[in-house]
Amino acid sequence: MSTPALRFRQLVKRYAGTPVLEGIDLDIAPGECVGLVGVNGAGKTSLLKCLFDFVRVDSGSIEIFGRSHREAAARSPLAFLPERFTPPYYLTGAEFLTYMAKLHGGRHDPGAARAMLDALDLDHAALSMPAHKQSKGMTQKLGLAACFLSNKQAYILDEPMSGLDPKARARLKERLRHVRAQGATVFFSSHALADIEELCDRMAILHDGQLRFTGTPAACREAYGAATLEQAFLTCVN
Ligand SMILES: Nc1ncnc2c1ncn2[C@@H]1O[C@H](COP(=O)(O)OP(=O)(O)OP(=O)(O)O)[C@@H](O)[C@H]1O
């Protein structure tokens, strides 16, 4: 197998001694789309925070395209959308995208930005509106736009569908298929099992600090003898 895009090995994370992740092993291949699911509080966001070195790992390792996640340069091929994303409240949409383009080491391209807003069904008015006047869905789309404009090798998205209306969800799915067709890796958390089934090559179910299941959605249904992914998930976490 080629070098994985992401490799988690025996990852352990505790908060004040309380374990949240207790030996996570997961490889995600370049170009693969993997969905991370689990009940509220299962540790999905914590796993992603470990990946970006936002929180300290207690033991185990994480590699990004073969390099330790502790090296800042190793994280540069990644675009990230945090959970409950809100841009700095005083920045307009255009200022935020300009700022993010700089952080990603590129230059803001107003034409590309407008095209991306169209792709995600975000009104161009968001470009001149400060974030604090935007709706939850608008700021979410803005965060997604910044991610996709970065043209990174891998997109790490924490509940990317959160707050999006049905049209925007459809547009986001199109965009995810588009970046995958270009060879990008996608790793996202979600509570929407239908989205996981529709978009992902594989899914990982995190429960009680461990990955209870990793494989295709079809294999998940089969493993738990369930007609639907929802039933399979419920059996897995019960
Ligand atoms: N900074 C922190 N300090 C202490 N405990 C934390 C911290 N961050 C998260 N936790 C705890 O770790 C556990 C996992 O939280 P996390 O946010 O990773 O779960 P999640 O799977 O993303 O949940 P959700 O689906 O609700 O977003 C929870 O019990 C949470 O209270």
The ligand as an SDF file (V2000), in Angstrom:
LIG
                    3D

 31 33  0  0  0  0  0  0  0  0999 V2000
  -11.1400   20.2770   26.5170 N   0  0  0  0  0  0  0  0  0  0  0  0
  -11.7960   19.2730   27.1140 C   0  0  0  0  0  0  0  0  0  0  0  0
  -11.6290   19.0310   28.4330 N   0  0  0  0  0  0  0  0  0  0  0  0
  -12.2650   18.0210   29.0340 C   0  0  0  0  0  0  0  0  0  0  0  0
  -13.0890   17.1650   28.4060 N   0  0  0  0  0  0  0  0  0  0  0  0
  -13.2950   17.3500   27.0880 C   0  0  0  0  0  0  0  0  0  0  0  0
  -12.6630   18.4100   26.3770 C   0  0  0  0  0  0  0  0  0  0  0  0
  -13.0340   18.3440   25.0920 N   0  0  0  0  0  0  0  0  0  0  0  0
  -13.8860   17.3090   25.0030 C   0  0  0  0  0  0  0  0  0  0  0  0
  -14.0270   16.7150   26.1880 N   0  0  0  0  0  0  0  0  0  0  0  0
  -14.8440   15.5370   26.4830 C   0  0  0  0  0  0  0  0  0  0  0  0
  -14.4060   14.4940   25.6310 O   0  0  0  0  0  0  0  0  0  0  0  0
  -15.5040   13.7180   25.2020 C   0  0  0  0  0  0  0  0  0  0  0  0
  -15.5120   13.6760   23.6810 C   0  0  0  0  0  0  0  0  0  0  0  0
  -15.8380   14.9680   23.2020 O   0  0  0  0  0  0  0  0  0  0  0  0
  -15.8210   15.2830   21.6420 P   0  0  0  0  0  0  0  0  0  0  0  0
  -16.1920   16.7060   21.4710 O   0  0  0  0  0  0  0  0  0  0  0  0
  -14.5430   14.8140   21.0870 O   0  0  0  0  0  0  0  0  0  0  0  0
  -17.0070   14.3270   21.1460 O   0  0  0  0  0  0  0  0  0  0  0  0
  -17.7670   14.2740   19.7560 P   0  0  0  0  0  0  0  0  0  0  0  0
  -17.8460   12.8470   19.3570 O   0  0  0  0  0  0  0  0  0  0  0  0
  -17.1520   15.2100   18.7840 O   0  0  0  0  0  0  0  0  0  0  0  0
  -19.2240   14.7890   20.2000 O   0  0  0  0  0  0  0  0  0  0  0  0
  -20.4200   15.5150   19.3780 P   0  0  0  0  0  0  0  0  0  0  0  0
  -20.9870   14.4710   18.4440 O   0  0  0  0  0  0  0  0  0  0  0  0
  -21.3910   15.8760   20.4640 O   0  0  0  0  0  0  0  0  0  0  0  0
  -19.8430   16.7020   18.6660 O   0  0  0  0  0  0  0  0  0  0  0  0
  -16.7450   14.3270   25.8210 C   0  0  0  0  0  0  0  0  0  0  0  0
  -17.0500   13.6170   26.9960 O   0  0  0  0  0  0  0  0  0  0  0  0
  -16.3180   15.7340   26.1580 C   0  0  0  0  0  0  0  0  0  0  0  0
  -17.0040   16.2440   27.2750 O   0  0  0  0  0  0  0  0  0  0  0  0
  1  2  1  0
  2  3  1  0
  2  7  2  0
  3  4  2  0
  4  5  1  0
  5  6  2  0
  6  7  1  0
  6 10  1  0
  7  8  1  0
  8  9  2  0
  9 10  1  0
 10 11  1  0
 11 12  1  0
 11 30  1  0
 12 13  1  0
 13 14  1  0
 13 28  1  0
 14 15  1  0
 15 16  1  0
 16 17  2  0
 16 18  1  0
 16 19  1  0
 19 20  1  0
 20 21  2  0
 20 22  1  0
 20 23  1  0
 23 24  1  0
 24 25  2  0
 24 26  1  0
 24 27  1  0
 28 29  1  0
 28 30  1  0
 30 31  1  0
M  END
$$$$
